[in-house]
Amino acid sequence: MDSLKKLISPQYPRLVNRVKKIIERSEKDFSPDLSESKESFLWEHTVLVSSLAKRICSMEGEDPFLVVVAALFHDVGKFYGGEYHKEETPEEHLSSRIAKDILSKEGMEEEKIKKITSSLEALYNENKSKNRIADVVHDSDFLAKTGFTGAAQFFIKTTLRKQPMIKSLVQSSSKEMTYASVLPRNMRTKAGKKMAYKNRKNTLSFFKGLFQELEDRGIIRFVIKEVFLPSPKDPQKSIKVMIVLPQTCPECQGAIGVNYSSKKGIKCTKLIANMKCRKCSQKYKTSFCLPEVS
């Protein structure tokens, strides 16, 4: 936080706090249960992404200023107005509009504003032309969600959703492990790729170690199935997906069957894995965007 203010505040003294207030208010409007809390998970994530963007720029010998400002705004539209994907609008579009409004009021030059807003629009849009600022923010966002920091954030989300650990692992660890396994291929910068190898190792080691410990203590045994599916970016090629599921039903210890389907979402092709106990018919489900890797 201090390093971001040192970078941005000399030119725009109010900018960091202004964005922070919008993110905190939007998150609390979306999740009324957080209204009494003074902390914001989304703002903490924003600070981490912005810090990683600054580090990538440093590693690659680039001026970090516009990149860090773009990172500061990359999720500002996620819960804006207390809604998520209002009218099926990707949050990057909202983030771009909000950034343009705030940066104009802060007195930033139009040319710089256009570079930032165009990078936000291009962030997760494969149809947009290559954008260097977007590439750095993209890598920073994925790096922030992996490694030991990513694992910590996984359990913060579990708490915010008021879910017990086992249910969260059934629902979401497939996504965490899949994204970690392809992380280096998902990077667009050399510095990002370098950090991605370490984050991949740490993420996979963490979850596999956790699964082993749960099994050793007689709580539950998870199995990891590797499934190869057509890549959303190039259907002629395949992408490895790691599906994590209980070996037996947590309710009755019956065998669990699983079937897969996919559908086009607002921003991605979404994988849906439906799990069902063959004995008691208990159902489980995991669903997440397939990584769009080369």
Secondary structure, 3 states (H helix, E strand, C coil): CHHHHHHHCCCCCCHHHHHHHHHHHHHHHHCHHHCCCCCCHHHHHHHHHHHHHHHHHHHCCCCCHHHHHHHHHCCCCCCHHHCCCHHHCCHHHHHHHHHHHHHHHCCCCHHHHHHHHHHHHHCCCCCCCCCHHHHHHHHHHHHHCCHHHHHHHHHHHHHHCCCCHHHHHHHHHHHHHHHHHCHHHHCCCHHHHHHHHHHHHHHHHHHHHHHHHHHHCCCCCEEEEEEEEECCCCCCCEEEEEEEEECECCCCCCEEEEEEEEEECCCCEEEEEEEEECCCCCEEEEEEECCCCC
